[in-house]
Amino acid sequence: MPVNAAGRYRVAHLHQPDDWLSPGYLEVGADGLIDSVSAEQPDGWDTREIQQLDGFVVPGMLNLHSHAHQRALAGRTEYIGPDPATSADNFWAWRERMYALAGVLDPAQFQAIAAQAYLEMLKAGYTTVGEFHYLHHDADGKPYADLPEMSKRVIAAADSSGIALTLLPSLYTHGGIGKPPTDGQRRFVLEVDDFLRLVADLRGRLPQHPLIRLGVAPHSVRAVSEANLRRLLDALPDLLPGAPIHMHVAEQQGEMDECVARLGTTPARWLFGTFELDDRWTFIHATHCDAAEITQIAGHGVTVGLCPTTEADLGDGIFDLVALRQANGRFGIGTDGNTVLDPAEELRQMEYAQRLTREHRAILVAPDNPTTAHAGRRLYDLALAGGAHALNQPAGALRPGLRADLLELDPDHPSLFAHSPETALDAWIFTSAPGAVRNVMVGGSWQIRDRYHRDEDAIGSAFRQAMRAVAAAFGG
């Protein structure tokens, strides 16, 4: 069982939205929410009962975009076929390899892989994950006797690791604009009525779960027709009022070309011109959106979900983050393909890509404010706010009334030693700092203590067993 962390804490350095408290005093309630934060020890606190945290305590990061099963694909796509002239090493070739993996996973293997991915996320500093989930059917494309079988496996994996979850079941009806699904997509496809039934079933299963929220993820303009997307959006106010809506948008140039050829315009322009978009929406990637589209994104309150290490891995391109921030737009970060499960590395990759394109350092800093003058702090805070909004989670800051999701960075770690609060996040994000996260709390319970998860051995054993079977079936 997780260790209940309800109680009173004296924190050496406590992150606040506009400052650091050194020390800070934090009270966590039995309900897993933060009861109080103060710069002075509150009256009535018994010193003998105060617990000490001597590191840098910051809000846990939110991972707004994950495909958990792709953790099993890591290291299995870094090659070109025997004939380089006919074996294009691009996103679309990678996608066929991913389809092959998806085709061999049974529910138990999928759950084991997801649990391992979520455990690794926790140890790296993520406390919430948004699971963009499209493995609905069995390997033959047939519905399970219990339609949400695979969604239940996502929930079970999150429960076993202790990570908070926004489950985003994906609506996937086409194999391209106006095209039927391919064999490789047969596990993903649901008719709209079945999809709405699945979401209603999940809503009924999760009414009181303290760590889980529910949204929807129409996969992409390529995979969901206008009529089907409209039916989904029309049903949402009654089915899931206010729920987040996530969609892959403009990730690849091939996607852009297909949309222009078939719809006469780009994915973002088509969405804005066809539907009423608002701040429930998150565009995943948005890599190839131009300046006018980015202005629309910001103006409508749409969040951009950036997955920098996956976008680099797949050769997607580089999103213009500077333009988004100049328009006061919101973003968060995700792990997507789960080859890399580290918020510091995502933020570093994101910032460095902007520096390379702009030939300038510290791209997003705002030097007029101590909390925005350092690149690490600025990146971290913006990603926290965007992730919490996109996933509809009561997290992202250490404030009363929000969930006690936090992590403690070890001040004795070589990358953090002798750093002040002002530079601690710079040190974590912009240096090589494996193991800097010492303790992780989610919903008022310690999930990682001294870098170890209570069920780490069991989760790892199940993962290894699943991977042996996957490797045998998958061919490598």
PLY file of the C-alpha trace (Angstrom):
ply
format ascii 1.0
element vertex 476
property float x
property float y
property float z
element edge 475
property int vertex1
property int vertex2
end_header
0.00 0.00 0.00
1.17 3.58 -0.60
2.39 5.51 2.43
-0.17 8.05 3.59
1.51 11.43 3.71
-1.20 13.40 5.48
0.42 15.66 8.00
2.47 18.79 8.51
5.78 19.49 6.81
8.59 21.95 7.15
10.11 22.26 3.69
13.56 23.72 3.16
12.56 25.23 -0.18
8.90 25.21 -1.24
7.88 26.20 -4.76
5.04 28.71 -4.98
3.42 30.15 -8.11
5.15 33.50 -7.67
8.13 32.73 -5.43
9.92 30.22 -3.19
9.38 29.87 0.53
12.62 29.01 2.31
11.47 27.50 4.56
7.85 26.83 3.81
5.20 25.07 5.87
2.82 22.69 4.13
-0.15 20.81 5.53
-1.60 17.82 3.66
-5.09 16.69 4.58
-6.40 13.15 4.90
-8.33 13.74 1.66
-5.06 14.16 -0.25
-5.52 17.89 -0.77
-3.29 20.71 0.45
-4.85 22.32 3.52
-2.42 25.18 4.05
0.82 26.79 2.90
2.67 29.43 4.88
6.03 31.10 5.30
5.89 30.84 9.10
5.14 27.87 11.32
1.40 28.11 12.00
0.17 28.51 15.55
-0.87 25.25 17.12
1.55 23.03 15.24
3.26 20.58 17.54
6.95 20.72 16.63
7.31 17.04 17.49
4.83 16.12 14.73
6.35 18.23 11.96
8.03 16.19 9.24
11.11 17.56 7.49
11.76 17.77 3.75
15.20 19.24 3.20
15.19 19.45 -0.59
13.58 21.56 -3.29
9.86 20.67 -3.28
8.04 21.46 -6.52
4.67 20.50 -8.02
4.68 17.19 -9.85
4.72 17.59 -13.63
1.70 16.64 -15.74
2.31 14.46 -18.79
-0.50 15.46 -21.11
0.09 12.92 -23.91
1.05 9.26 -23.59
0.56 6.11 -25.64
1.57 3.65 -22.93
1.94 0.58 -25.14
4.64 2.30 -27.20
7.01 1.94 -24.23
7.54 -1.58 -25.62
8.69 -0.12 -28.95
11.67 1.78 -27.53
14.89 0.79 -29.30
13.08 -1.37 -31.87
12.75 1.10 -34.74
16.23 2.59 -35.08
17.13 1.02 -38.40
16.44 1.20 -42.13
15.28 -1.82 -44.11
17.59 -3.91 -46.30
17.02 -1.65 -49.31
17.46 1.98 -48.23
16.25 3.18 -51.61
12.78 1.74 -50.95
12.70 1.83 -47.16
11.91 5.42 -46.20
12.93 5.95 -42.59
10.21 8.40 -41.62
7.12 8.68 -39.44
5.01 6.57 -41.76
7.52 3.71 -41.77
7.75 3.95 -37.98
3.96 3.84 -37.78
3.85 0.46 -39.53
6.26 -0.90 -36.93
4.03 0.50 -34.18
0.97 -1.15 -35.75
2.83 -4.46 -35.74
3.51 -4.07 -32.02
-0.10 -3.14 -31.28
-1.21 -6.25 -33.12
0.48 -8.68 -30.69
-0.42 -7.26 -27.27
-2.96 -9.03 -25.11
-4.68 -7.19 -22.23
-2.35 -8.50 -19.51
0.76 -7.60 -21.51
-0.64 -4.17 -22.26
-1.35 -3.55 -18.58
2.13 -4.69 -17.55
3.79 -2.39 -20.09
1.60 0.55 -19.09
2.31 0.02 -15.39
6.05 0.02 -16.05
5.77 3.20 -18.12
3.77 4.91 -15.37
6.24 3.79 -12.71
9.11 5.25 -14.72
7.16 8.48 -15.16
6.67 8.78 -11.40
10.34 8.19 -10.66
11.27 10.91 -13.14
8.86 13.49 -11.72
5.52 13.11 -13.50
2.57 12.78 -11.14
-0.27 12.80 -13.70
-0.53 11.19 -17.12
-2.97 11.85 -19.95
-3.44 8.51 -21.71
-4.54 8.99 -25.33
-5.90 5.47 -25.62
-6.89 3.79 -28.87
-6.29 0.05 -28.36
-9.96 -0.83 -27.96
-10.36 -4.27 -29.58
-8.58 -7.60 -29.59
-5.79 -8.46 -32.02
-8.34 -9.53 -34.65
-10.23 -6.27 -34.38
-13.15 -7.83 -32.50
-14.74 -6.16 -29.46
-14.01 -7.69 -26.09
-16.96 -9.16 -24.22
-16.58 -6.17 -21.92
-16.16 -3.27 -24.33
-13.90 -1.16 -22.05
-11.55 -4.10 -21.32
-8.43 -2.28 -22.50
-9.47 1.00 -20.92
-9.87 -0.86 -17.64
-6.29 -2.06 -18.08
-5.12 1.55 -18.33
-6.94 2.32 -15.09
-5.46 -0.75 -13.39
-1.95 0.22 -14.50
-2.42 3.73 -13.11
-3.81 2.36 -9.86
-0.92 -0.07 -9.39
1.67 2.66 -9.91
-0.22 5.38 -8.05
-0.04 7.98 -10.80
-3.00 10.29 -11.40
-4.71 9.73 -14.75
-6.79 11.57 -17.28
-8.10 8.79 -19.51
-8.69 9.97 -23.07
-10.31 7.16 -25.08
-9.77 7.84 -28.75
-12.39 7.90 -31.49
-10.86 6.39 -34.62
-13.13 5.62 -37.57
-11.08 6.01 -40.77
-7.69 5.07 -42.17
-7.25 8.47 -43.78
-9.57 11.17 -45.07
-12.37 9.27 -46.79
-10.44 5.99 -46.56
-11.40 2.77 -44.78
-9.21 1.58 -41.90
-6.27 -0.67 -42.72
-5.64 -4.05 -41.13
-3.05 -2.42 -38.89
-5.73 -0.10 -37.49
-8.34 -2.78 -36.78
-7.79 -2.62 -33.01
-8.45 1.11 -32.96
-11.74 1.45 -34.80
-15.04 2.16 -33.06
-18.27 3.41 -34.55
-19.51 6.57 -32.87
-22.38 4.84 -31.05
-20.01 2.24 -29.64
-17.54 4.93 -28.64
-20.20 6.90 -26.80
-21.28 3.70 -25.06
-17.67 3.05 -24.01
-17.31 6.56 -22.59
-20.62 6.27 -20.73
-19.49 2.96 -19.26
-16.20 4.48 -18.08
-18.01 7.48 -16.61
-20.11 5.09 -14.55
-17.05 3.25 -13.26
-15.13 6.35 -12.14
-17.51 8.67 -10.30
-15.60 8.81 -7.04
-12.02 8.01 -8.05
-9.84 10.72 -6.47
-7.04 10.54 -9.06
-8.83 9.88 -12.36
-10.52 12.23 -14.79
-12.14 11.36 -18.12
-12.03 13.12 -21.48
-12.15 12.21 -25.15
-9.65 12.12 -27.98
-10.95 12.24 -31.55
-7.73 10.91 -33.04
-7.07 13.31 -35.91
-8.65 14.99 -38.90
-7.37 12.04 -40.93
-9.00 9.42 -38.71
-12.37 11.01 -37.83
-14.81 12.36 -40.41
-16.63 15.66 -40.01
-19.95 13.88 -39.43
-18.52 11.58 -36.76
-16.68 14.39 -34.99
-19.84 16.48 -34.97
-21.83 13.62 -33.44
-19.24 13.25 -30.72
-19.12 16.96 -29.94
-22.92 17.21 -29.92
-23.12 14.37 -27.39
-20.44 15.66 -25.03
-22.40 18.34 -23.12
-24.71 15.68 -21.71
-22.20 12.83 -21.62
-19.14 14.59 -20.15
-19.83 18.28 -19.58
-16.66 20.35 -19.64
-14.45 17.37 -20.42
-11.08 17.85 -22.15
-10.88 17.15 -25.89
-7.48 16.14 -27.30
-6.62 15.69 -30.97
-3.47 15.12 -33.02
-3.15 18.16 -35.29
-0.56 19.02 -37.95
2.13 16.68 -36.68
3.55 15.60 -40.03
3.98 17.26 -43.42
2.32 14.22 -45.01
-0.75 14.91 -42.88
-0.76 18.52 -44.02
-0.53 17.50 -47.67
-3.39 15.02 -47.32
-5.65 17.57 -45.65
-4.95 20.24 -48.25
-5.56 17.74 -51.06
-8.79 16.31 -49.61
-10.25 19.19 -47.59
-8.75 22.17 -49.35
-7.02 23.50 -46.26
-4.81 22.56 -43.31
-6.05 20.57 -40.28
-6.10 23.57 -37.92
-7.85 25.88 -40.37
-10.39 23.18 -41.14
-11.15 22.65 -37.44
-11.49 26.35 -36.69
-13.65 26.85 -39.76
-15.93 23.89 -39.10
-16.41 23.71 -35.31
-16.61 26.01 -32.30
-13.33 25.39 -30.51
-12.66 26.58 -26.97
-10.35 26.01 -24.03
-11.45 22.39 -23.56
-9.34 21.56 -26.62
-5.72 20.49 -26.79
-3.91 20.23 -30.13
-1.26 17.56 -29.80
1.96 18.54 -31.61
0.63 21.35 -33.88
4.12 21.16 -35.37
3.33 22.58 -38.78
0.84 25.25 -37.75
1.77 28.63 -39.20
1.76 32.02 -37.48
-1.89 32.76 -38.28
-2.99 29.37 -36.99
-0.95 29.79 -33.82
-2.68 33.13 -33.23
-6.04 31.36 -33.60
-4.95 28.61 -31.21
-4.03 31.14 -28.54
-7.09 33.29 -29.16
-9.48 30.36 -28.69
-7.74 29.18 -25.52
-6.60 25.92 -27.11
-3.64 24.27 -25.38
-0.74 22.95 -27.46
0.57 19.58 -26.31
4.26 19.37 -27.18
6.18 16.10 -27.07
9.69 17.27 -27.90
11.66 14.04 -27.62
9.12 12.06 -29.67
8.85 14.84 -32.23
12.64 14.77 -32.54
12.70 10.97 -32.68
10.16 10.84 -35.51
11.56 13.80 -37.42
8.30 15.72 -37.13
9.75 19.22 -37.13
9.85 22.05 -34.59
6.81 23.95 -33.37
7.14 27.74 -33.10
6.84 28.04 -29.34
7.98 31.65 -29.35
5.05 32.65 -31.55
2.64 30.83 -29.24
3.95 32.64 -26.17
3.96 35.99 -27.94
0.24 35.39 -28.50
-0.10 34.44 -24.81
-0.90 30.85 -25.74
-0.75 27.88 -23.42
1.31 24.68 -23.75
2.10 21.51 -21.83
4.46 18.59 -22.37
3.92 14.90 -23.07
5.96 11.76 -23.53
3.92 10.43 -26.50
5.91 7.38 -27.71
7.45 6.88 -24.23
10.97 6.28 -25.47
12.00 9.02 -23.04
10.14 9.38 -19.71
11.70 12.45 -18.13
10.12 15.91 -17.81
13.52 17.59 -17.50
14.63 16.09 -20.79
11.38 17.08 -22.55
11.77 20.68 -21.41
15.47 20.76 -22.30
14.80 19.36 -25.78
12.01 21.88 -26.29
14.12 24.85 -25.25
17.21 23.75 -27.16
15.22 23.28 -30.38
13.97 26.87 -30.06
17.52 28.10 -29.39
18.81 26.34 -32.48
16.14 27.85 -34.72
16.40 31.33 -33.19
20.16 31.37 -32.54
19.46 32.81 -29.10
19.51 31.55 -25.51
16.86 31.45 -22.77
14.07 31.84 -25.27
11.07 32.17 -22.97
12.45 34.11 -20.00
10.87 37.34 -18.84
13.64 39.12 -16.88
11.36 41.61 -15.12
10.26 39.00 -12.56
12.44 36.73 -10.36
10.24 33.70 -11.07
10.43 34.16 -14.84
14.02 35.30 -15.25
15.43 31.76 -15.15
14.79 29.47 -18.11
14.24 26.33 -16.05
11.71 27.91 -13.70
9.89 29.58 -16.60
9.61 26.40 -18.63
8.52 24.34 -15.66
5.83 26.75 -14.51
4.34 27.21 -17.97
4.23 23.46 -18.58
2.60 22.90 -15.18
-0.18 25.36 -15.91
-0.79 24.06 -19.41
-0.78 20.42 -18.35
-3.18 20.96 -15.44
-5.61 22.80 -17.69
-5.40 20.32 -20.56
-5.97 17.32 -18.28
-8.66 18.95 -16.12
-6.75 18.00 -12.98
-6.70 19.87 -9.62
-2.92 19.98 -9.69
0.00 21.97 -11.07
0.68 24.19 -8.07
1.25 23.81 -4.32
-1.74 25.82 -3.14
-4.54 25.14 -0.66
-7.41 23.24 -2.22
-5.33 21.55 -4.88
-4.19 17.93 -4.76
-0.95 17.22 -2.93
1.07 16.16 -6.00
4.69 17.05 -5.45
8.24 15.89 -5.78
11.37 16.57 -3.79
14.61 17.25 -5.65
17.64 16.04 -3.73
19.83 19.04 -2.72
22.82 16.69 -2.32
22.60 15.37 -5.88
25.76 16.38 -7.79
23.74 18.43 -10.27
21.90 20.32 -7.53
24.48 20.59 -4.78
25.13 24.19 -3.63
22.30 25.53 -5.79
19.81 28.05 -4.51
16.06 27.85 -5.17
16.51 30.39 -7.96
18.77 28.04 -9.94
17.55 24.61 -8.77
15.17 24.06 -11.69
17.81 25.33 -14.12
20.21 22.78 -12.69
17.71 19.92 -12.91
16.54 20.69 -16.44
19.75 21.81 -18.12
22.25 19.33 -16.69
22.54 15.57 -16.68
20.72 14.81 -13.43
19.48 11.19 -13.34
18.22 10.34 -9.89
17.69 13.94 -8.82
14.06 13.18 -7.90
14.20 11.67 -4.40
10.56 11.49 -3.26
7.22 11.73 -5.07
3.79 12.29 -3.54
0.50 11.90 -5.44
-2.83 12.73 -3.87
-1.37 12.88 -0.39
0.40 9.50 -0.58
4.10 8.83 -1.02
4.51 6.79 -4.21
8.30 7.12 -4.47
10.43 7.13 -1.33
14.20 7.44 -1.61
13.88 6.77 -5.36
12.03 3.47 -4.84
8.43 2.46 -5.51
6.81 0.05 -3.09
5.77 -2.32 -5.93
8.76 -1.71 -8.18
9.92 -5.33 -8.16
6.49 -6.78 -8.94
5.78 -4.23 -11.69
9.21 -4.81 -13.20
8.80 -8.58 -13.11
5.45 -8.40 -14.91
6.95 -6.03 -17.46
9.87 -8.35 -18.20
7.53 -11.30 -18.61
5.35 -9.30 -21.01
8.37 -8.11 -22.98
9.71 -11.62 -23.43
6.41 -12.63 -25.01
6.18 -9.44 -27.06
9.72 -9.80 -28.36
9.04 -13.37 -29.43
5.82 -12.44 -31.22
7.02 -9.12 -32.55
10.26 -10.42 -33.98
12.92 -8.52 -32.07
0 1
1 2
2 3
3 4
4 5
5 6
6 7
7 8
8 9
9 10
10 11
11 12
12 13
13 14
14 15
15 16
16 17
17 18
18 19
19 20
20 21
21 22
22 23
23 24
24 25
25 26
26 27
27 28
28 29
29 30
30 31
31 32
32 33
33 34
34 35
35 36
36 37
37 38
38 39
39 40
40 41
41 42
42 43
43 44
44 45
45 46
46 47
47 48
48 49
49 50
50 51
51 52
52 53
53 54
54 55
55 56
56 57
57 58
58 59
59 60
60 61
61 62
62 63
63 64
64 65
65 66
66 67
67 68
68 69
69 70
70 71
71 72
72 73
73 74
74 75
75 76
76 77
77 78
78 79
79 80
80 81
81 82
82 83
83 84
84 85
85 86
86 87
87 88
88 89
89 90
90 91
91 92
92 93
93 94
94 95
95 96
96 97
97 98
98 99
99 100
100 101
101 102
102 103
103 104
104 105
105 106
106 107
107 108
108 109
109 110
110 111
111 112
112 113
113 114
114 115
115 116
116 117
117 118
118 119
119 120
120 121
121 122
122 123
123 124
124 125
125 126
126 127
127 128
128 129
129 130
130 131
131 132
132 133
133 134
134 135
135 136
136 137
137 138
138 139
139 140
140 141
141 142
142 143
143 144
144 145
145 146
146 147
147 148
148 149
149 150
150 151
151 152
152 153
153 154
154 155
155 156
156 157
157 158
158 159
159 160
160 161
161 162
162 163
163 164
164 165
165 166
166 167
167 168
168 169
169 170
170 171
171 172
172 173
173 174
174 175
175 176
176 177
177 178
178 179
179 180
180 181
181 182
182 183
183 184
184 185
185 186
186 187
187 188
188 189
189 190
190 191
191 192
192 193
193 194
194 195
195 196
196 197
197 198
198 199
199 200
200 201
201 202
202 203
203 204
204 205
205 206
206 207
207 208
208 209
209 210
210 211
211 212
212 213
213 214
214 215
215 216
216 217
217 218
218 219
219 220
220 221
221 222
222 223
223 224
224 225
225 226
226 227
227 228
228 229
229 230
230 231
231 232
232 233
233 234
234 235
235 236
236 237
237 238
238 239
239 240
240 241
241 242
242 243
243 244
244 245
245 246
246 247
247 248
248 249
249 250
250 251
251 252
252 253
253 254
254 255
255 256
256 257
257 258
258 259
259 260
260 261
261 262
262 263
263 264
264 265
265 266
266 267
267 268
268 269
269 270
270 271
271 272
272 273
273 274
274 275
275 276
276 277
277 278
278 279
279 280
280 281
281 282
282 283
283 284
284 285
285 286
286 287
287 288
288 289
289 290
290 291
291 292
292 293
293 294
294 295
295 296
296 297
297 298
298 299
299 300
300 301
301 302
302 303
303 304
304 305
305 306
306 307
307 308
308 309
309 310
310 311
311 312
312 313
313 314
314 315
315 316
316 317
317 318
318 319
319 320
320 321
321 322
322 323
323 324
324 325
325 326
326 327
327 328
328 329
329 330
330 331
331 332
332 333
333 334
334 335
335 336
336 337
337 338
338 339
339 340
340 341
341 342
342 343
343 344
344 345
345 346
346 347
347 348
348 349
349 350
350 351
351 352
352 353
353 354
354 355
355 356
356 357
357 358
358 359
359 360
360 361
361 362
362 363
363 364
364 365
365 366
366 367
367 368
368 369
369 370
370 371
371 372
372 373
373 374
374 375
375 376
376 377
377 378
378 379
379 380
380 381
381 382
382 383
383 384
384 385
385 386
386 387
387 388
388 389
389 390
390 391
391 392
392 393
393 394
394 395
395 396
396 397
397 398
398 399
399 400
400 401
401 402
402 403
403 404
404 405
405 406
406 407
407 408
408 409
409 410
410 411
411 412
412 413
413 414
414 415
415 416
416 417
417 418
418 419
419 420
420 421
421 422
422 423
423 424
424 425
425 426
426 427
427 428
428 429
429 430
430 431
431 432
432 433
433 434
434 435
435 436
436 437
437 438
438 439
439 440
440 441
441 442
442 443
443 444
444 445
445 446
446 447
447 448
448 449
449 450
450 451
451 452
452 453
453 454
454 455
455 456
456 457
457 458
458 459
459 460
460 461
461 462
462 463
463 464
464 465
465 466
466 467
467 468
468 469
469 470
470 471
471 472
472 473
473 474
474 475
